[in-house]
C-alpha cells in the first residue's frame, strides 16, 4: 500500500473513508486549482516543476486505496525538482526515502520504516511543498505586471 493519508486507518473502517476520501481529495484539488488561478502565477520552468511535483505527490496521498505505483510520477518529479532546486533537497529526499522503502518491501518482504510513519513523512514533504508553492506565488505577486520575474526587467518591445 502507498504511504498516504489512509495508512493510519484500520482495514475494517476503510469502506467508510473511501467515498469521503474521494470527495475530500476532489475538494482539495479544486481549491488548489482555484487558488492558483486567482494568483495567476507565471508558468516558467521552475513553477511547472514545482506544480508537477506537488500535484503528483498530493493526489495519491489524498485518494484512498492507492498503491505505491501511483507515486512513481512523484518520484520522477522529485528527482527533477532536486536538479532544479538543489538547496531544497530535503523535500526530494523525504519522498524518495519512502519510495525506496516500498521497493525494499517488494524485494525483501519487510519494511525498513513502517507504512504509517511513511505517511507522516510524505505529509511533511507535502507541507514543505505547500510552503514553497505559497512563497513562489507570493514572490510572483511582488513583480510588476508585464515584467519578467527572473530578471525584474521590462519585456522587450514595451
C-alpha positions as CSV (number, residue, x, y, z in Angstrom):
1,X,0.0,0.0,0.0
2,X,1.0,3.6,-0.6
3,X,2.2,5.8,2.2
4,X,-0.7,8.1,2.3
5,X,-3.4,9.6,4.5
6,X,-5.1,6.3,4.9
7,X,-2.2,4.3,6.1
8,X,-3.3,5.1,9.7
9,X,-6.8,3.8,9.2
10,X,-7.6,0.2,10.0
11,X,-9.0,-2.0,7.2
12,X,-12.4,-2.5,8.9
13,X,-13.0,1.2,8.6
14,X,-11.7,1.7,5.0
15,X,-15.1,1.4,3.4
16,X,-16.4,4.4,5.4
17,X,-13.5,6.6,4.4
18,X,-13.3,5.6,0.8
19,X,-16.2,7.7,-0.5
20,X,-15.4,10.5,1.9
21,X,-11.8,10.5,0.8
22,X,-12.7,10.8,-2.8
23,X,-14.8,13.9,-2.1
24,X,-12.2,15.4,0.2
25,X,-9.5,14.9,-2.5
26,X,-11.6,16.5,-5.2
27,X,-12.4,19.4,-2.9
28,X,-8.7,20.0,-2.1
29,X,-7.7,19.7,-5.8
30,X,-10.4,22.2,-6.9
31,X,-9.5,24.5,-4.1
32,X,-5.8,24.4,-5.1
33,X,-6.7,25.0,-8.8
34,X,-8.9,28.0,-7.7
35,X,-6.1,29.3,-5.5
36,X,-3.5,29.0,-8.3
37,X,-5.8,30.6,-10.9
38,X,-6.5,33.5,-8.6
39,X,-2.8,34.0,-8.0
40,X,-2.1,33.8,-11.8
41,X,1.4,32.7,-11.4
42,X,3.8,32.8,-14.4
43,X,4.3,29.3,-15.9
44,X,8.0,29.2,-16.2
45,X,10.2,26.1,-15.8
46,X,10.5,26.4,-12.1
47,X,6.8,26.8,-11.4
48,X,6.0,23.9,-13.7
49,X,8.4,21.6,-11.9
50,X,7.1,22.7,-8.5
51,X,3.5,22.3,-9.5
52,X,4.2,18.9,-11.2
53,X,5.8,17.5,-8.1
54,X,3.2,18.9,-5.8
55,X,0.3,17.5,-7.8
56,X,1.9,14.2,-8.4
57,X,2.5,13.7,-4.7
58,X,-0.7,15.2,-3.5
59,X,-3.2,13.2,-5.5
60,X,-2.1,9.7,-4.4
61,X,-1.7,10.9,-0.9
62,X,-5.3,12.2,-0.7
63,X,-7.0,9.4,-2.6
64,X,-8.0,6.2,-0.8
65,X,-6.9,2.7,-1.9
66,X,-3.8,3.9,-3.7
67,X,-0.8,1.6,-4.3
68,X,2.8,2.6,-4.3
69,X,2.9,2.6,-8.1
70,X,0.8,5.8,-8.2
71,X,3.7,7.6,-6.5
72,X,6.1,6.8,-9.4
73,X,5.5,10.1,-11.2
74,X,6.1,11.9,-7.9
75,X,9.4,10.1,-7.7
76,X,10.4,11.2,-11.2
77,X,9.4,14.8,-10.4
78,X,11.2,14.6,-7.1
79,X,14.4,13.9,-8.9
80,X,13.7,16.7,-11.4
81,X,12.9,19.0,-8.5
82,X,16.2,18.1,-6.9
83,X,18.1,19.3,-10.1
84,X,16.1,22.5,-10.3
85,X,16.2,23.4,-6.6
86,X,19.3,21.7,-5.1
87,X,19.1,23.7,-1.9
88,X,15.6,22.3,-1.3
89,X,16.9,18.7,-1.3
90,X,15.0,17.6,1.9
91,X,11.7,17.6,0.0
92,X,13.0,15.2,-2.7
93,X,14.9,13.2,-0.1
94,X,11.7,12.6,2.0
95,X,9.7,11.5,-1.0
96,X,12.4,9.2,-2.4
97,X,13.1,7.6,1.0
98,X,9.5,6.5,1.2
99,X,9.7,5.1,-2.4
100,X,12.9,3.2,-1.6
101,X,11.3,1.7,1.5
102,X,8.4,0.4,-0.6
103,X,10.8,-1.1,-3.1
104,X,12.7,-2.7,-0.2
105,X,9.4,-4.3,0.9
106,X,8.7,-5.6,-2.6
107,X,12.2,-7.2,-2.8
108,X,12.7,-8.4,0.8
109,X,9.3,-8.7,2.3
110,X,9.7,-6.2,5.1
111,X,9.6,-2.5,5.6
112,X,12.5,-0.6,7.0
113,X,10.1,2.2,8.0
114,X,6.5,1.3,9.0
115,X,3.9,2.4,6.4
116,X,2.1,4.7,8.9
117,X,5.3,6.6,9.6
118,X,5.9,6.8,5.8
119,X,2.6,8.6,5.6
120,X,3.8,11.1,8.1
121,X,7.0,11.6,6.1
122,X,5.0,12.2,2.9
123,X,2.8,14.6,4.7
124,X,5.8,16.6,5.9
125,X,7.1,16.7,2.3
126,X,3.7,18.0,1.1
127,X,3.7,20.6,3.8
128,X,7.1,21.8,2.7
129,X,5.9,21.9,-0.9
130,X,2.8,23.9,0.1
131,X,5.2,26.4,1.8
132,X,7.3,26.6,-1.3
133,X,4.3,27.0,-3.5
134,X,2.9,29.8,-1.3
135,X,6.2,31.7,-1.3
136,X,6.7,31.1,-5.0
137,X,3.2,32.6,-5.8
138,X,3.9,35.4,-3.2
139,X,7.1,36.3,-5.0
140,X,5.3,36.4,-8.3
141,X,2.8,38.9,-6.9
142,X,5.6,41.3,-6.0
143,X,6.8,41.6,-9.6
144,X,5.1,44.4,-11.5
145,X,2.7,43.2,-14.3
146,X,4.4,42.7,-17.6
147,X,7.9,42.2,-16.1
148,X,10.0,39.1,-16.2
149,X,10.0,37.6,-12.7
150,X,13.5,36.1,-13.1
151,X,15.2,39.4,-14.2
152,X,12.8,42.1,-13.0
153,X,13.3,43.8,-16.3
154,X,10.6,45.2,-18.6
155,X,9.9,42.9,-21.6
156,X,11.3,44.0,-24.9
157,X,9.0,46.0,-27.2
158,X,7.3,47.8,-24.4
